């Protein structure tokens, strides 16, 4: 991911996950900050990132 335009679909997919209240992607570092109102399912986040056409690395 090289620009904010690329990050937008990933952010949108992550924010669709039940319980997620906010998501922010830092294009420079390639990291995401996800805020949820409960325990976050990493499998769901991985699926959302995949749906947007990218891969999650841990």
Secondary structure, 3 states (H helix, E strand, C coil): CCCHHHHHHHHHHHHCCCCEEEEEEECCCCEEEEEECCCCCHHHHHHHHHHCCCCCCC
